Amino acid sequence: MPAVAAPSTSPTTLDSPAGGAFALIFTRMPALLRLTCGLVGAVVALSVRTPPVEPALLFPAIAALTAWSLWYGVRALRRGIDRWMVVGDVAATTATCLAIPVLVAPEVLPGEGSWIAILASTTVISAQATAPARWSVPAGLLVTAAYAAGAHSAGHPDEATAHAATLLVQTACAAVMTAIMRRRLGRADDTFVAHQRLTREALVARRAREAERRQNRDLHDTALATLTMVGLGAVAGPSAALRERCAADLRTLTALADARTAPAEGPVLLDERLRAVRARLPELPVTTELAACAVPAPVAEALAESAYAALSNVVRHAPGATAALRLARVADTVVVELTDDGPGFDPAGVPTHRYGLRESVRGRMSTVGGHVEIHSRPGAGTRIRLEWSGAD
């Protein structure tokens, strides 16, 4: 017979929240029933002691039952209900029912209102709530038989029949209700577990996709960008400039990997990161206006690498153009603005398969909750504005 343990945490924090709620409810309910009925029953039993009630038997019985009710209630509320508590409760009630002739006054026995009738009802209901049906139903039948025998021995066969029927109905109803609740709550927990599993799988898949996108962005902005510029003739190869650019790409990839393995603690100076970006593109004339600004490390990486991707596009697609890089902070918003005097383009006409602005700028900024604005048209140059709100 498995125990019904009192949950040590809120049911919402359990792996099986529905089962945890069931255990919580069906531990407290029997505990409170036993406490209240035990104490009230003791008062009622002692208030009517007309013969053939034997005070010499009644007083010890009430003392023992009251002590049991107090211990049962406190123990159940603190540590849950185990199998031996159920067995003990059924055994104590069965013995009390058999002793009806010497514990209950004849005038209060009929009508199913005696303190032992209440004790028996409490026990059969609690048993169904705290034990599986293969144990609780026989326990209910045992208490029913004991009550019928005790009431019949006291000379009240009508009471024996009436309350025995009541106990049978209570046993059946409580058993059916508990079984239905266990089954439904079990299904709810199965659904919850399945949902949690799917959530974890989706999270793992999303992290894998994000890692892949981040890796693709890094490669696109370094090695692939260099190869593209070699193909377009923007960087002569083989040459000292190409060797330096390849070395810079390698340093960038290594620094990014190291930063993600051991992320920086505390704010990072974004203006220093942008000066490093400027140094990675010595072939591009860039004027800078960089206000001192500190942001979280992931934000600094997103802004700096997005700026690098945008400036790299100028090198690839606008040879001979000049650019400007500006960093400012307005209230709690960090603004990085890049402009160039190149030939410009139509942002709406960029093919969907093109990776640069879509992933290297917009995609990267979206990972930190940033915002991107791109203004350009043929013959009018390009302006890209990167924003991130929430700076310290």
Helices and strands as residue ranges (DSSP letters): G 11-13, H 17-47, H 55-79, H 83-98, H 100-103, H 115-130, H 133-153, H 157-221, H 223-232, H 240-261, E 267-269, H 270-279, E 286-290, E 294-296, H 297-317, E 323-330, E 333-340, G 347-349, I 356-363, H 364-366, E 371-376, E 382-389
